[in-house]
Structures are given as C-alpha cells and as structure tokens.
C-alpha cells in the first residue's frame, strides 16, 4: 500500500454513499443504477463500473478482501486490466 492511498474507511464511506444514491438493492435495476452512479459520482468509466459492480456482486467482501490483501503483498496496484 502506498503512503498516499486513502484509508479503506474513506473508500467505504464513499461507496456507502454511492450505494445509497443508487437506491434499494432489490432488483437488477439496482445494479444498472449503481453502475450509472459509479460513473457519474465516482468518475469510473462505463466498462470499469460494470466490472467493479460485477466483482462485488459475484465474489463479495470475503474473497475481495483477501484478493486486496494479496495484491498489496504483491505490490500490484492497477493489475493487468489497468482499470
């Protein structure tokens, strides 16, 4: 992890706001609204927002938290996809 990386708490707060702006997580429409909100609020590109939402939906926090720790240990910041 680099010194200038924001703490995970800041990112969590940002994404809690994004999820709240997207509305209720009750249907596939939620996932479409979430992707739009990621693009407009968090400045993700359309393909990156799609991929980010898919990762969260398909893998969840347990797997992604472990992948995050492994990426930090390997010093991989952007990965091969470069998002």
SVG drawing of the C-alpha trace seen along z (x, -y; Angstrom):
<svg xmlns="http://www.w3.org/2000/svg" viewBox="-36 -13 41 29">
<polyline fill="none" stroke="black" stroke-width="0.4" points="0.0,0.0 1.3,-3.4 1.5,-6.2 -0.8,-8.4 -3.5,-5.7 -6.8,-6.7 -7.6,-4.6 -10.1,-1.9 -12.6,-3.7 -12.7,-6.7 -13.4,-4.4 -16.1,-2.6 -17.7,-5.8 -17.7,-6.9 -19.2,-3.7 -21.8,-3.6 -22.9,-7.0 -22.8,-5.7 -25.0,-2.7 -27.5,-4.9 -27.7,-7.2 -28.4,-4.1 -31.4,-3.2 -32.7,0.1 -30.8,3.3 -34.0,5.1 -33.6,6.0 -31.4,6.0 -32.4,2.3 -30.5,1.6 -27.3,2.9 -27.9,0.7 -28.5,-2.4 -25.4,-1.5 -23.2,-1.4 -24.6,-4.8 -23.9,-6.2 -20.3,-4.9 -19.8,-6.6 -21.4,-10.0 -20.3,-10.2 -17.1,-8.3 -15.8,-9.0 -15.4,-5.4 -15.6,-4.6 -18.6,-2.6 -16.6,0.6 -14.8,0.2 -18.0,-0.5 -19.5,2.7 -16.5,4.7 -16.4,3.3 -20.1,4.0 -19.8,7.5 -16.8,8.2 -18.7,7.1 -21.8,9.0 -20.1,12.2 -17.4,12.5 -18.4,10.5 -16.3,9.0 -14.7,12.1 -12.9,13.1 -12.3,9.5 -10.8,8.6 -8.4,11.5 -7.6,10.5 -7.0,7.0 -4.5,8.1 -2.8,10.4 -2.5,7.6 -0.9,5.3 1.5,8.0 2.4,8.5 2.7,4.7 0.1,4.8 -1.8,1.5 -3.6,1.4 -3.4,5.1 -3.2,6.4 -6.5,4.9 -5.3,1.4 -8.6,0.1"/>
</svg>
